[in-house]
Amino acid sequence: MEQTTFTDSDGVVWNVREDGADDPRALTADVPPGTTWLRFESELEVRRLWHYPDDWRGLSGIQLESLLDRASTVIARFRPATHSAAGRGAALDPERPAPLPVPPTTNRADGSPVDPSRSDTK
């Protein structure tokens, strides 16, 4: 099966190929046999375009991106959060401050919680 690759204006690499209901990789039961679509696949997303030009293989990256913008998302993959090696409590986003530590709470003899941020005593 023919495939082409292009990089969109955001720097995302897309693999593009014609897919169809007769293809065993096509996980769809609601499409009649013989139906084809253009499949755009990146590391994080798969999109489907039902109506596309017959000469899509010869289109430029800009033209393919125009088709990509019309395609519907069928699979969205999520990247796992990466944790900083700076240690516990470090922010995942370097521009976002680390969360404040939660003060520990202890219980009184009667079982009621003590809030160390309050200065009243019972």
C-alpha positions as CSV (number, residue, x, y, z in Angstrom):
1,M,0.0,0.0,0.0
2,E,1.4,3.4,-1.0
3,Q,2.2,5.9,1.7
4,T,3.6,9.4,1.7
5,T,5.0,11.5,4.6
6,F,4.9,15.2,5.2
7,T,5.6,17.6,8.0
8,D,2.9,20.1,8.8
9,S,3.4,23.8,9.8
10,D,3.5,22.9,13.5
11,G,6.4,20.4,12.9
12,V,4.2,17.3,13.3
13,V,5.2,14.4,11.0
14,W,2.2,12.8,9.3
15,N,2.1,9.5,7.3
16,V,-0.7,9.5,4.7
17,R,-2.2,6.5,3.0
18,E,-5.4,5.3,1.4
19,D,-7.3,3.0,3.6
20,G,-10.5,1.1,3.0
21,A,-13.2,-1.0,4.5
22,D,-11.8,-4.1,2.8
23,D,-8.4,-3.6,4.6
24,P,-8.3,-5.9,7.7
25,R,-6.5,-3.1,9.6
26,A,-9.6,-0.9,9.2
27,L,-11.5,-1.3,12.4
28,T,-14.9,-0.2,11.2
29,A,-18.1,-2.2,10.7
30,D,-20.4,0.7,9.7
31,V,-18.7,1.3,6.3
32,P,-19.8,-0.5,3.1
33,P,-17.2,-2.8,1.5
34,G,-15.2,-1.0,-1.2
35,T,-15.3,2.4,0.5
36,T,-12.0,4.2,0.8
37,W,-10.7,7.1,2.8
38,L,-7.4,9.0,3.3
39,R,-5.8,8.1,6.6
40,F,-3.5,10.7,8.3
41,E,-1.5,9.3,11.1
42,S,1.0,11.0,13.5
43,E,2.5,10.0,16.8
44,L,-0.4,11.3,18.7
45,E,-3.4,11.3,16.3
46,V,-5.2,9.5,13.5
47,R,-7.5,11.4,11.2
48,R,-9.8,10.2,8.4
49,L,-10.9,12.1,5.2
50,W,-13.7,10.7,3.2
51,H,-13.6,12.9,0.1
52,Y,-10.2,13.5,-1.4
53,P,-8.6,14.0,-4.8
54,D,-7.5,11.0,-6.8
55,D,-4.1,12.5,-7.3
56,W,-3.4,13.0,-3.5
57,R,0.0,11.2,-3.8
58,G,1.3,14.0,-6.0
59,L,0.2,16.8,-3.7
60,S,2.7,19.1,-1.9
61,G,3.0,19.2,1.9
62,I,1.0,22.5,2.0
63,Q,-1.8,20.8,-0.1
64,L,-1.8,17.7,2.1
65,E,-2.0,19.9,5.2
66,S,-5.1,21.6,3.7
67,L,-6.7,18.1,3.4
68,L,-5.5,17.3,6.9
69,D,-7.4,20.3,8.2
70,R,-10.6,18.9,6.7
71,A,-10.1,15.4,8.2
72,S,-11.9,14.1,11.3
73,T,-10.0,12.8,14.3
74,V,-10.7,9.1,14.9
75,I,-7.9,8.3,17.4
76,A,-6.3,10.7,19.8
77,R,-3.3,9.3,21.7
78,F,-2.0,11.0,24.8
79,R,1.7,11.2,25.9
80,P,2.4,10.2,29.5
81,A,3.5,13.1,31.7
82,T,7.2,13.4,32.0
83,H,8.5,14.0,35.5
84,S,11.4,16.3,36.3
85,A,14.5,14.7,37.8
86,A,14.6,17.7,40.2
87,G,12.9,15.6,42.8
88,R,9.5,15.3,44.5
89,G,7.2,18.3,44.1
90,A,9.0,19.7,41.1
91,A,6.7,21.3,38.5
92,L,6.2,19.4,35.3
93,D,6.1,22.7,33.4
94,P,9.3,24.8,34.1
95,E,7.3,28.0,33.8
96,R,4.7,26.8,36.3
97,P,5.6,27.1,40.0
98,A,5.8,23.9,42.1
99,P,2.7,23.3,44.2
100,L,2.9,24.4,47.9
101,P,3.4,21.5,50.4
102,V,0.4,20.5,52.3
103,P,0.9,20.8,56.1
104,P,0.6,17.6,58.0
105,T,-2.4,17.1,60.2
106,T,-2.6,15.2,63.4
107,N,-5.5,14.1,65.5
108,R,-6.3,15.2,69.0
109,A,-6.9,12.7,71.8
110,D,-10.6,12.8,71.0
111,G,-10.0,12.0,67.3
112,S,-10.8,15.4,65.9
113,P,-8.3,16.8,63.3
114,V,-5.8,19.5,64.1
115,D,-5.1,22.1,61.5
116,P,-1.6,23.5,62.1
117,S,-2.4,26.6,60.1
118,R,-4.9,27.7,62.8
119,S,-3.7,29.2,66.0
120,D,-6.7,28.5,68.1
121,T,-6.5,25.6,70.6
122,K,-9.2,23.7,72.2
